[in-house]
Amino acid sequence: MDDDQALAELTERARKLFSGPVTFLKSAPSLNFLPEPETPEIAFCGRSNVGKSSLLNALVGRKAIARTSVTPGRTQELNFFDVAEPLRFRLVDMPGYGFAKAPPKVVENWRRLVRDYLRGRVVLKRTLLLVDARHGVKPVDADMMKMLDEAAVGYRIVLTKADKIKASELDAVHAATIAEARKHPAAFPVVHVTSSEKGLGIDELRAAVLGDSEL
């Protein structure tokens, strides 16, 4: 089987898998509440208003599997979603970062929870780092990339809201993000371009998630 055939097969398997059962399992405010590490996990992280919940909802083809909050940064827990029946892997919605108005104690609790999860979770196969295509990699994103590098967790950068800017601007942001990814040892060399609203890049990202879960 050549690469194109293999990718087409993976994409179709991913489409079928995500159109099946996807259910919320639990929220974990600390490591004590994590589910047993028996199933592969793919984590999603990004700034508080990057469109993480919308992307998760688009991936699973549902409108409200992940909550979209009117107050960015409200989610301060790790949220786990079971994919498929029987269970194949879990999606982990990590708390958003970059909240300017949060008290220092909240920020420190966030850092501790995320850092400890990234460093100690043996079933974590890949993290998807979401970056707003309108802004590119901001300093808070670079901080998260450093945390992922230090935890030796492989991650993919996913540009969100690609429909909100002109094609020429998107091309420039995409190129700059690829260049930035090359500076980071744990970053995957391919940068995904997505729009939850338009469905852009969703099939490809589903295939990538499924492929990563089977590593």
Helices and strands as residue ranges (DSSP letters): H 3-18, E 22-28, G 31-33, E 41-46, H 52-60, E 78-83, E 89-93, H 104-120, E 124-132, H 139-151, E 155-160, G 162-164, H 167-181, E 187-193, H 202-213
